[in-house]
């Protein structure tokens, strides 16, 4: 009988005492047996590390660490995955709730994919269901076309079970990018990805989180960006994609970046619109918007923009 591969759950924590016990209970109750949990705390100022210590005393497969200084999310994520020993690595947030069969189902289904992810159910901060799941908001993508992730992303870190080869290809991470989006882009360049339709995580939504997918009302519009700020963020992301050394279609990615950059100072960026229409099917494969809404997206993206220095 083939031995089950070791799976590492990479758990990054920072001031998460409010929900951490609930999450840890779902991790230590996983049906998959050959499992280690690697938790790295980023110098929390609440009781997070004490909670980790409490669970580590009861569960020998939980290894805990605390950074000597705060590394920020990107630095802490990198340290955590590097400490993982498993050939398969599952990413974990500190405040979600996992289905007890999550890891078992993903291990059985990963096959020759670089990673496999799944649908998730949205819950309020207090744990109450919101009546929506990820696939209600976005099309879940399976395949090997990285262009699907140039403008949209449907992969959340908590849903990923990946092979170690992805970490080798994707690191080091640069600050300013969502790590799950980057992992999806890299994975579809070096191989293919797949998903399970089951909702295997209850995904907690916080009003003040920048990754609030449902775009809940936020106090004082803290996370609203101007057109110029959005343009700069998108341009930086596209440039980052062009710099990946293992791009399957580097010429296309370069053309999209250059066409997007060409929006500066123009009334209309015709080159960008031509590329978006030519590669419409793959670029909009994740978006769940109707055709008219997609056309409005193209119109907005092709509109010229003036950038202040």
N, C-alpha and C positions, 0 to 999 in steps of 0.2 A: 504494500500500500504506500502511495506517495505521501511523504510527510507534508503537513500543512506549512506553507511559508509563514515566516515570522512577519507579523504586521505591527508597525509602530504607529501609535496615535500621537501626533505632534500637537501639544496643547500649549498655546501661549497665553499667559495670564498677566493682567495688570488691573489692580483695583476692581476685582470682580467678585468680591465676597458675597454680594447680594444674591447672585444666582449660581455660584460655583458648585455648591453642594448638590444642587439638582442635576447639573450637568455631569459631575463626577459619578453620581449614582447610576446614570445611564451608560457611562463608559465601563465601569467595573462589572456591569451586568450583561455585557455583550455575550452572545452565544458562541462566538468564535473564541477558541481556547488559546491558540499560539499567538499571544498578544502582549505587547508592552505599551505602557503609557509614559511618554516623556513630557514632563511639564516644566517649563522655564518661566519663572516669574521675573518681571522687569522692574524690580524694586517697588513693589506695591506699598502704599502707605496705609492700607486698611488691613483686614485680617486674612487676605488671600493666601499668603504663604503659610500661615498657621493652619488653615484649612487643608492645604496640600499636604502638610506634615501629618495631620491627623489621619488622612486617607492613606498616606504612604506607610504608616505603621500597621495598617490593617491589610494592605494589598501589596505584596512584595513585587508585583509586576509594574508598580508605579514608581518611576524614578523622578525625583524632583531636584531642581536647581534654582538658584537665584543669582541674577546678574550682579556684579560688583557695582555697576552704575547703570542708570537707565539707558538702554540702547535704542529706544523707540521701536515702533512696530516692525519695521523692515529688518533692523538689526536683530531683534529678538526672534523673529521668524527664521532668519538664516541660522542663528545659533541652535534653535530647537531642532530643525530638520537635520542639521549636521550631527547632532547627538543621537539621532535615531539609528538603530542597528538593523531594522527590518529591511527585507528586500521590497516590501510594499509599505507605503507611508500614507496614512490618513490624516488630513488636516482637521483641526478642531478649534472652534471658538469656545469661550469660557461660559457662555450663557444660553446655549441652545439645549435641546433635548433630543437624544438619539433613540431611534427604534432599536430594541435589543438585538435584532437580526441584521442590522445595517452592515457591519463588517463582513459577516458570513455571506450575505447575498452578493456583496461587491466582489469578494475574493472569488466566488464561484463564477462570476460573470465577466471578469476583466479580460480573460483570454489573451489575445495578442495586441490589445489596445495599450496605449501609453498610460492612459488613465480612464477610469469609469466614474461617472457621477450620477446623481439621481434627482428626482423632483423633491421639493420641500414644501412644507405647510407653514404659512405665516401665522405667527401668534403675536398678540400685543405684549407690551413690556410686562404686564401682570400675568402673562401666561394664557390669557383667554384667546380662543381661536378667532381669526379674522375672516374666516370663510373664503380664503383664497390660497392658491398654491402657486409656485413659481411658473408652472406651465400655463397658468391663466394669464400671466403677464408677458411671457416670452416663449418663443419656440425653442425647445431644447434641441441642440444640434448634435448630430453624430456624423463623423466622417473625418476627412483629412485635408480640408481646405482652409488654410489659415486666414484667407481673405474674409471669411465669415466673421472674424474677430477684429477687423480694422475699425469698425464704427459701433459695434454692438457686442455685448457679452451676456451669456446666459448661464455661466458657470460660477457658482459660489464656492469659496474655499472649503466650507464645512462639508460639502458634498463629495469632495474629491478623494478617491483612493488611487494612488499613482505608483508607478514603478520608479525605482531609484534612478534610472537613467534620465528621467525628466529633471530631477534636481541637479544632476551633473551638467545638463545642457542649459538650464535656466539661471543658475547662480553665476555670479553674484547679482543680487537684485539692486536696482537703483531706486532711491526714494522718489516719491511723487507718482507712482503707478500702483494700481491695484494688483496685488500679487496673483490673485486667482485669474484675472484677465490675461496677465502675462503668461501664466502657466498654460492656459488654454491655447494661446497663440503659439507658444513654443511647441507644445505637444502635437498640434496639427501640422507643424513643420517637420518634426522628426518621426511622425507616425500618424496614428489615428486615435480618436476618442469615441466613447459610446456612453449611453446613459441607461439607467433603469427608470421605468415609469412610476415606481412606487415612491410615495412620500416617506422618506426614511429619517427626516429630521424636522423637528418643530423649530422654525427659524424665528428667533425673537427679534422684533422690530423696535428700535428705540427712536424716539422723536428727534434726538440730536445727533444721530449717526449719519455720516456722509454717505454710507452705503445703504441708506433706507430706500429699498427698491420701489416700494409702493408710494414714495414721495408724500409721506404724511405731512400734515401741517407742522411747521417748525416755528418756534418762537423767534420773532424778529427776523425771519428769513435768513438765518445764519448761513445757510449753504446755497443761497442763490448767487449765481455768477452772471456778470455782464457778458454781452456778446463777445467783447474783446477777450475777457478772461477765458471763456469757453473755447474760443479760437486758439488761444495760446496753449491751453491744456491739450486740445486735440492735436495740434501741430507737434507738440512735444512727444505725444504718444506715437504718432505716425513716424516721426523721425527715429524714435527708439526701435520701432518695428523694422525699419530699413537697416538698422545696424546689427541685427541678429545674423550671425555668420552662417547659419544653416537654413536660410530662407529657401523655400521650395521654388518660389517665383519672385526672385529679387527685383526683376525689371518692373513687374506690375506694382509691387509695393513702392518702389522708388517713384514711379510715375504718379501714383496716388498722392504720395507725400509732396512731390514737386508741384502738382496741380493744386493741392490744398495751400501750399505756401504761396502760390501765385495769386491767391485771393487778395493779398495785401495791396491796397491802393487801387484795385480794379472795381469797376461797376458790377460786372458779371464775370465769373470764372468759367468760361465755356469749356476749357479743358477738363476741369473737374466734373462738370455735368456729363460730358461725353463718357468719361470713365465710369461714373456711377450708373449710367444707363446701360453701358456695354456689359458691365458685370453685375447687373441688377439682381439676378437670381441668387448668387452666392452672397453678395454684400448685404442683402436684406433678408437672408434666410432665417435670422434670429428674430428680427422685428415681427411683432404680431399685429402691427398696424395695418389698416386697410390700404388698398392701392392709392387712394387719394391722399391719405396721411403720409405715405411714403413719398409721393410726388412733392408734397409740401416740405418734407425733410430735404429733398434734393434742391428745391428752390431756395430754401434757407441756407444750405451749405454752399451753394454756388454763388450766393450774393457776395459781392466784394466787401472788404472790411478795411477800415483805417486803423492802424496800430500806432498808439502813442509810445514814445520811447521812455 
